[in-house]
Amino acid sequence: MKEISAKELEQKLAQGEKLNIIDVREVDEVTAGKIPEAIHIPLGLIEFKMNELDKSKEYIMVCRSGGRSGRATQFLESQGYKVVNMSGGMLDWEGKTE
């Protein structure tokens, strides 16, 4: 499973890279703040929403600490998607939130 650190992701966004970020936390967690560019799809809905994702794009999965996003990454990888897990999750995130 490919991984990216919160710092590396923050640097890519600061350089203006267009990234596809999916936050798999629950609604109440996202309400407390998410990465501005992130799309919110709770982990429990990934299986049902994956047909809305483009297999030609790479997605960066985010959660609170990296565990749930890791499970989402492994699942989507097994379905043929290009995915990267943000290790450390939002606990390690020091960038802007909305």
N, C-alpha and C positions, 0 to 999 in steps of 0.2 A: 504494500500500500504506500503510495506516494504521500509525503507530508510536507507542509510548509509551516514555518513558525509565524506567530502573530506579528512579530517584528518584520519579517520578510514580506508578509502580506501588506502591512502598513506602508512599507517602502515602495512596493509596486503601485499601490494606489496613489501615493504622493507623487510618483513619476508620471501619473496620468494613464497608467495601463487600464484598459477596459477589461474587467474581470467579471466572471459569473459566480457570485457568492450566494450560497443557500444556507440559511440559518435554520437548524432543525430543532431548536428549543421550543418549549411550550409558549402559548400566548402570553401568560403573565410574565415570563422571563424576558420575552422580546419587548414587552411594554416598558420594561426598566431600561431599555436601550439596546440598539443593534447597530451593526456597521451600516452606514448610510446606503451603500450600494446593494446590500443584501436583500434577497427575496426570502420571505418567511414561508417555509413548508415544514410543519411539525413532523418529527420522525415517524409517528404513526401514520402519516398520510403519504410518505415518500412512495410507497408501492403503488398508490392510487394516482399520484400526480406525475409519476416518472414519464408517462407518455407525452407530457407537455414539455419535456426537456429535449434538447437537440443533441443527438449523439455525436455530432461533429464538433461540438463545443466542449471546453473543459470547465468543470465546476469545482469550486472550492467549498467544502462543507465545514460548517461552524456550529458549535454548541457551547455549553458552559465551560467544560473542562477538556473536551476532546474525545470522550468516550462514545457518546451518542453519534457524533459526527463520524467517528471511526466506523461504527456499525453501518451508518448510511453509506459511507464511502465503499465499504466492502460489498454491501448489497448492490449498489449501482454499478460497481466494477463488474460484478458477476453477471449483470444484465447488459454489459457491453458499453457502458458509459465511461468517459474519461473524467476521473474524479481525483481530488487531492484533499486530504484531511488537514485542517488547521490544528496542529498540536497545541495543547495548552488551553484551547478555547478562549472564550471571552474573559476568563480569569487572567489570561496573559495579555489581553488586548489593551493597548495604551492609546490607541488612536481615537478619532472622533466617533461619537455614537449619535443616533437620532431616536 
